[in-house]
Amino acid sequence: MSDEGALDRLIARSQHPADGLDDLYQQVLAAKGTASDPDDLVRVECSAEGVTGLDIDPRAMRWGSQRLSETILSLIAEALADLQTRSAELLRAVVGDVVGDGPLDLSAQDNPADLRMREAREAYESAMDQAMAELSRIERGL
């Protein structure tokens, strides 16, 4: 009975490194970027799914199709940039601060995300080694 409990604890411990990543994934999916024109007549909202909201005040319809379409396209780009900034902030909260104000360089050697992923992989491998050793011990006892 205690062997099963030990095995369950080992399995549960091996899953902890992924818990933070699952939470991060859900937060990034829920993140929204927004933008609006200076008069707040056109508002755009973007998420991981793309453009998820577009509000056009009837007064903006007087601008004509050219100006309105240019405004919408410009606001979509701004909302996507806002979404990218919010997503990067969420990532920084999980993987740590990045030196400088630039974007997180995932290709850099020993970047914070890579270090955290290595730590998670090592913790997972250690837990799996322990679980396999426990299974071997249980098998020998049978």
N, C-alpha and C positions, 0 to 999 in steps of 0.2 A: 504494500500500500504506500509506504513512504517512497519507494522507488518510482512509482507513478507520479507522486507529488514532486519529486526532485526533477523528473523529466519534464513535467509541465512547467516548473519554474525556469528550467533551462531554455525551453522553447519560448516562453514569455519574455525572458531577458533578451533573447536573440532578436526579438521583434522591436525592441525599443528604439534602435537607431533609425528605423524606417518610420516610426511614429511622427517625428518632427517633419519628415519629408512629406508624409501624407497630409499633415496639417498645412504645410507650406503650399502644396499643390492645390488644396481646397481654397486657401486664401488667394492664391494667384487667379484661380478660376473665378472667384467672386469679385476680384478687383475691377474697378470701373475707372475709366478716364473720361474727363468731361472738358468741353470747351464751349465758349459762346462768343458772339460778336460783342463789340463794345456797348451796343445799345441793348443787349440781351434779347434780341428779337429772334435769333436762331441759336438753338442749343443742340449739341451733339453729345451722345454718350457712347463709349466703346468699351467692350470687354473682350475676353479671350475668344468669344464667338464672333467678333466683328462689331459692326455698328448695331447697337442695341436700342438706341433711342435717337429720335430726331423731332425736335419741337420747333415749329415755325409759327411765329406770331403773324396774324393776318396782315399787319402793317408791312412786314417784309415782302409780301407779295407785290407791293408797289415798286420794288426795286427793278423788276424785269428779270427775265429768265437767266440772262448772262451773269449779272451780278449775284443773283441768288445761288446759282450753281457754283460759281467761283467761291462764294462764302461758305457754302456747305462743304465743298472739297477741302478748303483750307481748314475748316473747323474739324473735319474728320482727321486730318493730319495732326492737328494740335491735340485732339482727344487721344489719338493713338500714342503720341509722345508722352502725354500725361499718364496713360496706362503703363507705358514702359517704365516711366519714372517710379510709379507706385509699385510695380512689380519688382524693380530693382531694390527699392527700399525694403520690401518684404524679404527678398533674398539676402540682403545685407543683415537683416535682423537674425537670420538663421545661420549664415556662414561667417558673420563677423564683418567688421569694417574693412573697407578697401582703402588703400593708401591713395590719397589724392581725391579729386572730385570727379574723375573720369568714370566711365562705366566699368563694371567688373570684367576683367580680362580673363576669361575662362581658359584661354590658351597659355597663359603665363605659367611657368613652372612654379609649383608650390603655392598656387593661388588658394585663397581661403576655402572655396567650394571644393577644390580637389583634396585639400587636407582633411576637411570634414568627411568627405566621401571615403577617403582612405581609413579614417578612424572608424567610421561606421562599418566598413568592410572587415576590418580587423576584429571589431567587436563581434560581428556576425560569425566570422570564421572561428573565433575562439569559443563562442557559445555552441557552434555546431560540433567542434572538436570535443567539447565537454559532453554534449548530448550523445555523440557517437560512443564515447568512452563509457558513459552511463548505460547505454544500450548494450554494449559488449559485456559489461559487468552483469547486467540483468540476465543476458543470454547465458552466460557462464553459470549463473545461479540456478537456471532452470535445468 
